[in-house]
């Protein structure tokens, strides 16, 4: 039987990227295989000869023909060896280049065979990537514009702010938006795009998009950042958010990508003002990208032994301007984080409820978690009632911020403060208000948490009075109730609190309401409603964020442990510093990293739905498979 084969194609010249890296180049034009996999721009020298593809021939040569060919090749080789040494070296070099290209072609064919053996039987497409986690292909321009509508409705300023809307759309229209940014936005937005995914050209899954984005970003992040810009930090930060909120299976990847984003931002000097002249729109996007990365670092380190990667003293970049100024391109002077923290040289514009207020409170939250969650059992500290203590300093900063910002907890107060009608309250404008207010309440709850404050007092080597613990408990309970009120206010304003970290805030608040039950174990009516509001919101978030399911489970298990935990807290002895069952139960309710990965969870048969069968009216929308819309 005659066998056919396709001779290996030889190319005259490798592309510039492969030549620079001394790698095998497949010679495909306009983009070779290596450049296509790395997402690099493939260029060939203008004078590079392109060999014609040889015509396949049958392997029907007789033994004599093969022998003659070998004899002729051997005589030719002997003539080259006996000839000019320079020409011999050139011939050897040419032979090595030819062999190198042949190996590259063989490698390409083997990869294609391996991919074909695992791929589903469907027509091949150069724009589709298949994996066990799903398929991915770039959406059409109109579909991606719809994705951007969803992104700026449900993700922008909730709580992160990366992109200028009109600039981002223009870049995509001009074909200048990197593919890894497109993939990162797709992975982030798809949980809110339930209805849009029914479109025929939306052939992708969130995980496939996230993996494709990281595949394109990895060579840039771990290689030469010569062509890197702020878009690399934007995409990697979005991917770290995606991984952190995806539950245990991607949790560790989030920490890796967060570290990569921080290092790339430092390499690009994003923590400082730009040294080259750029437009105001670009400058503000640069600032917001860095501060969003800073904010992410402060939020996901709300846990034990999770110190922040970027200290405040290294962040000399100015805080972001208002959303309105950024939209219209009107430059607005702002202060630095150091000026705000030191309470000096603060401009009047810094008192507006905008993204810069969120960053400022995130800085205070970082100090709060460092003191209350990350202090080791051997680290001495001042008692919290000492005015020189870090606890007192943080509390003072929170009171100062609240006096300047004037957080409101009802829709009527918000409308009066903004001097607007309900239709004028755009989500992107009021979202920072609710984010900042929730973070401020969270700081108070952590500072006055009955478990954490008792640990802090024991670490100070003193014995706190019962009056101090009572006042601390009442203060924490007050702010826990404010979180629930903020939920109601957000609903009245038509703003959905869809950001994942709001779930952690409500777990902390819900633990206060669970502890504030009657002594006989029966639920007080007010506390029952507040606890149920927290659980209902977590139930809603479970349709969007995988880690919200873990948070809901932890809080729903807590009521069965309330009596034991309350007795443990009232003893207030040295066991508060030990790793007991009670301390483990309490730690899991304040450790965001622990809640997001769901390890060593204490299971319970308690069913929180027994408190009330009534759920939010809009939850039925998820059961029907439609996009989440907040009720009017």
C-alpha angles and dihedrals in degrees: 000000000000117000123208126212138178114234115236113262116239121207127203100221138013122230119266094255094052092044091051092050092039090234131145112269123204091207096225114157139255087007126015121219096255094050091046092054092047095044092237129144108258117217133176127197112261093238095049109130116228114212117221116249108260117241112250112252133193122257091236100122114136122235090254093053090050091048092050090049091051091046091051092048091049093052090048090052091050091051090053092048092051093045135075112331092221092054089047091056091048090050092050091048091050090050091051091050090050093050091047092054091046091054090049091052091049090050090051092051092049091050090050091050092049092049092048092052092056100036123094117257100265136119111288119247129187091215098052124085117191127200138158088265095057142282131296133198132157109265123232119270093256092049093050091049087056089049089053090052088055093045095053091044100049106017110031112099090359080131105304127065117197111144141050103228101221093040092051092050092048092051090052092047090051092047092244098116110106116240092236090059090050091051093047092051091047092051091048098045103039095084087066095042101074096139095042092056089071088072113114096235096049096096100157145090127219094246092048090053092047092049092048091051092051090047089058095041100047096073089050096046097044096034136041113340091191090114095034122115141167091295090071091058091046093053097043091048091051090050092051089053090049093050096044092054094044095081131242098326094068101020097107092049088061093062091048093051093044089055091048091050091051093050093047090049090051091047089053091045092235092154088069132057116272114271095204123065112264134165121271092248091054092044093052092046088051091052095046092049092054095044091048088055089047090050092050090051091053095046101048092045090066090116145077117299093358106125119186118261097217119052117213093239091065093055106088095153117120117254119256122274125236122294092241094053091049092050095053095036095244110150114232125191116234137179129244125254090252092056092049093047093048091047094232135117090012114163123222090246089063090072094066118108096249140124091285090063089054090053092048093052090044087060090054090046089055091055090045095053091044090056102037103032107024104042111116122228091250098049112105119218141170118267112263094244090060107102089218093056125107089239091059091045092053092047090051092051091051092052090048092051093046092051091053099040100038101208114213127207103196132066092233092055091048092051091048093048093050093039089226141124121245091261092056095060103097115194093236089057100045097035094081090054093058093041092052092045093050092048091049091052090047091055091053092047092051093046092050099034107137093226098042096043091052090051090050092051091050091050089054090059094238136108114241121220122246090240091058093051091046093053090045091051094049091049093051092047090051092056092043087058090048089059090057090047090052088056090056091046092051091053092051090052093049093244118134116215093218100151113117096231090063085072091060090049090054093047088058091045092046091054089059092051092047091052092048095071129124117280092247091059098251117132118253110230095239095043090046091056092046093048091047091050089057092048093046092053091048088050088054092049092052088073089060109029125041092208090058088070089059091049092050091050092051094050093044090054094051101078091066089059098043098100094048093044093048091053089048091054095045092055088062094187133139092284088079086083095048128092097250129155091259094050090049090054091050095044092055090059095055103034109090094188091051091048092050097054100036102216124161092004119183106234125214138178092224113128112206091192087073088074089072136345091215117104133177112291092232093059088080088066090067092050087054090053098242129135115277112260124176113235120252 
